């Protein structure tokens, strides 16, 4: 008797690490095709469910690709995140260092109340801006001038 | 407008996690890709390509409408990625959208696969 294995299961082994984020580009003024003026681009990244040690690497790859590609205004929307550990906080701090080195800035928004307690434990809010709403963060970024 | 972005690693043996020859970016296209909306798609794809992404899959499952501006973006990104020895493929293209691609023979320039797993298999052979 021939027993066929479901192929999807075999192929899924390649997918060691899957990370889903919703990316939103906000541009106050239109961008022409060709050269992109990153002064006008606010990139919003929304991670799903949790930022833990198994997903932090994928998150780091996505954000590093954005910063390397020229993005200077990065907003991390944490409204779907209910779990955060040291690897997630480390990723956020590392990406903040990278983006400030290149003259941009990183901000957080929509952080749940129990996550704010964790962030306050490591004095996170003293060096990274955390906004209550997306609108406040967008206003902060549109007032900011790139160096 | 929201885009969905996945990362799939094509090999289990990882020397350097930031080596983008190992990472495939899966971008889910939005439902309308016309002149007004295509600027954001272009910004996203160009930022990814300039940032070192080499392999890209465009998942067109939810796409209902595409015009010449949208097709131009796909062609331009394919040119950038092939310049760094990468590639771009499309999956889940509905028959209505494929009818638009047929007259300009886009499927000869950009490969079309029926599922994400098949396109990952294609990148694994690269």
Contacts between the chains, C-beta under 8 A, distances in Angstrom:
chain1	res1	chain2	res2	distance
A	7	B	117	7.7
A	8	B	117	6.8
A	11	B	117	4.5
A	11	B	120	7.2
A	11	B	121	7.3
A	13	B	12	7.5
A	14	B	8	6.9
A	14	B	9	7.2
A	14	B	10	5.8
A	14	B	11	7.5
A	14	B	12	7.5
A	14	B	120	6.0
A	14	B	124	7.1
A	15	B	8	4.9
A	15	B	9	7.3
A	15	B	120	7.6
A	16	B	9	4.8
A	16	B	12	6.0
A	17	B	7	6.5
A	17	B	8	7.5
A	17	B	9	5.3
A	18	B	6	5.6
A	18	B	7	6.9
A	18	B	8	6.3
A	19	B	5	7.8
A	19	B	6	6.4
A	19	B	7	5.0
A	20	B	4	6.1
A	20	B	5	7.2
A	20	B	6	5.6
A	21	B	4	7.4
A	21	B	5	5.2
A	22	B	2	4.5
A	22	B	3	6.7
A	22	B	4	5.8
A	22	B	5	7.6
A	23	B	2	7.2
A	23	B	3	4.7
A	23	B	4	7.8
A	23	B	5	5.4
A	23	B	44	6.2
A	24	B	1	6.5
A	24	B	2	5.4
A	24	B	3	7.3
A	25	B	1	7.4
A	25	B	3	8.0
A	25	B	40	4.3
A	25	B	43	5.1
A	25	B	44	5.9
A	27	B	39	7.1
A	27	B	40	7.1
A	27	B	43	7.3
A	30	B	39	6.3
A	31	B	39	5.1
A	31	B	42	7.6
A	31	B	43	5.9
A	33	B	39	7.5
A	33	B	42	6.0
A	33	B	72	7.8
A	33	B	76	7.8
A	36	B	43	5.7
A	36	B	46	6.2
A	36	B	47	7.4
A	41	B	43	6.0
A	43	B	47	7.6
A	46	B	2	7.8
A	57	B	17	5.7
A	58	B	7	4.8
A	61	B	7	5.9
A	61	B	17	6.9
A	61	B	18	6.6
A	61	B	20	8.0
A	61	B	23	6.0
A	62	B	5	6.3
A	62	B	7	6.5
A	64	B	18	6.7
A	64	B	51	7.3
A	65	B	20	7.6
A	65	B	25	7.8
A	65	B	47	7.7
A	65	B	48	5.7
A	65	B	51	3.8
A	65	B	52	5.9
A	65	B	53	5.7
A	66	B	47	5.9
A	66	B	48	7.6
A	66	B	51	6.1
A	67	B	51	7.2
A	68	B	50	7.2
A	68	B	51	3.8
A	68	B	52	5.5
A	69	B	46	7.2
A	69	B	47	3.6
A	69	B	48	6.1
A	69	B	49	7.3
A	69	B	50	4.2
A	69	B	51	3.1
A	69	B	52	7.7
A	70	B	47	6.1
A	70	B	50	6.1
A	70	B	51	7.6
A	71	B	47	5.6
A	71	B	51	8.0
